[in-house]
Amino acid sequence: MFIEAIKMMLALAVVIFLAWWSIRYLLPRLQTLTPARTGAMTVIERVSLGMRTSLCLVKVGERYFLIGVTPASMEYLAEVSEEDLPESGTEPPDPPDFAEILAKSKDKVNMFRSQLKERSGRVQERKDTENDHGQPEDNYRS
């Protein structure tokens, strides 16, 4: 009975190790493999719209087509001319400089602090003028 339990635990450990190894090393290699493109049809770009819906830009010969893909169907949406496509050499705009963003946020924080000091000073002045005009002072402390 004890030996059978040890055998079962070892078999379970081997199965768990093989599952981990295949997810960690085998799956990424399989995902990077692309089939040889010998045909005249190529998926240029795929954009996900949701969990299981996407738009595909497909090149067939010299023509480009926009296709909607759902789990239930594939639909032709439009033909796209080559002039409407962005050039492949165009680069996206540069992201904003982190130092500039940090400096702007520091300026905003400093401005907020100065406004807060100014307002607290006005509140204190009001309290002082109220106390000077003979109103009873609040001696209760919590």
C-alpha atoms as one frame of an Amber mdcrd trajectory, in Angstrom:
protein
   0.000   0.000   0.000   2.779   2.447   0.941   4.860   1.582  -2.143   1.854
   2.139  -4.420   1.307   5.592  -2.903   4.984   6.480  -3.506   4.718   5.269
  -7.127   1.620   7.392  -7.631   3.326  10.466  -6.130   6.379   9.972  -8.377
   4.167   9.582 -11.461   2.302  12.758 -10.509   5.604  14.625 -10.056   6.785
  13.475 -13.503   3.518  14.592 -15.134   3.683  17.999 -13.424   7.322  18.427
 -14.472   6.536  17.537 -18.105   3.607  19.965 -18.161   5.782  22.764 -16.726
   8.619  22.018 -19.166   6.329  21.969 -22.193   4.687  25.275 -21.202   7.997
  26.926 -20.307  10.212  25.790 -23.196   8.289  23.917 -25.877   5.247  26.173
 -26.320   7.196  29.428 -26.982   9.266  27.663 -29.644   6.182  26.296 -31.330
   4.517  29.709 -31.358   7.471  31.377 -33.079   7.508  28.885 -35.924   5.762
  30.294 -38.970   4.725  28.208 -41.915   6.563  28.781 -45.185   4.736  31.355
 -47.271   4.672  29.809 -50.667   1.176  30.939 -51.613  -0.103  34.228 -52.948
  -2.083  35.024 -49.784  -0.546  36.691 -46.694  -2.025  38.041 -43.456  -0.392
  41.458 -43.206  -1.797  42.516 -39.850  -4.277  41.240 -37.283  -5.908  43.531
 -34.700  -7.870  42.067 -31.801 -11.217  43.741 -31.098 -12.287  41.564 -28.208
 -11.836  38.132 -26.697 -12.509  36.237 -29.916 -13.064  38.863 -32.605 -10.483
  40.529 -34.792  -9.834  42.432 -37.983  -7.371  41.056 -40.511  -5.646  42.822
 -43.358  -4.970  40.193 -46.015  -2.880  40.563 -49.165  -3.952  38.412 -52.095
  -1.698  38.941 -55.070  -1.439  42.730 -55.343  -4.774  43.490 -53.657  -5.512
  44.121 -49.951  -8.716  43.073 -48.173 -10.081  43.866 -44.718 -11.750  40.842
 -43.154 -13.694  40.541 -39.887 -13.161  37.307 -37.984 -15.476  35.952 -35.280
 -15.766  32.428 -33.869 -18.826  31.824 -36.045 -17.768  33.446 -39.320 -15.377
  35.426 -41.468 -16.742  38.437 -43.324 -15.389  40.531 -46.162 -15.561  44.161
 -45.053 -13.713  46.215 -47.659 -10.963  46.343 -50.214  -8.130  48.640 -49.185
  -6.028  50.427 -51.757  -2.271  50.396 -51.410  -2.249  54.203 -51.120  -4.407
  53.991 -47.962  -1.880  51.780 -46.194   0.813  53.453 -44.081   4.345  53.094
 -45.329   6.206  50.281 -43.626   9.180  52.555 -42.952   7.229  55.143 -40.973
   8.058  55.238 -37.292   5.561  55.952 -34.525   5.943  59.320 -32.826   8.458
  59.516 -29.993   6.968  59.146 -26.524   7.171  62.211 -24.279  10.404  62.663
 -22.349  10.179  61.357 -18.783  12.148  64.298 -17.407   9.618  66.736 -18.893
   6.692  64.821 -17.404   8.414  64.712 -14.014   9.183  68.449 -14.085   5.558
  69.281 -14.971   4.245  67.095 -12.176   6.645  68.715  -9.677   5.432  72.148
 -10.786   1.820  71.091 -10.248   2.602  69.702  -6.787   4.424  72.895  -5.785
   1.542  75.028  -7.060  -0.929  72.897  -5.100   1.176  73.233  -1.937   1.351
  77.017  -2.267  -2.425  77.240  -2.794  -2.976  75.009   0.225  -0.703  77.189
   2.423  -2.468  80.326   1.211  -5.909  78.918   1.985  -4.880  77.608   5.398
  -3.422  81.062   6.180  -6.754  82.696   5.270  -8.655  80.252   7.446  -6.333
  80.964  10.360  -6.801  84.736   9.864 -10.592  84.295   9.978 -10.330  82.328
  13.201  -8.081  84.972  14.737 -10.436  87.830  13.780 -13.430  85.921  15.144
 -11.633  85.377  18.456 -10.627  89.080  18.623 -14.247  90.260  18.227 -15.384
  88.840  21.527 -16.704  85.506  20.431 -16.091  82.828  23.005 -13.060  80.722
  22.346 -13.543  77.002  22.020 -11.673  75.417  24.929 -12.867  71.897  24.289
 -10.200  69.607  23.009 -10.733  66.174  21.721
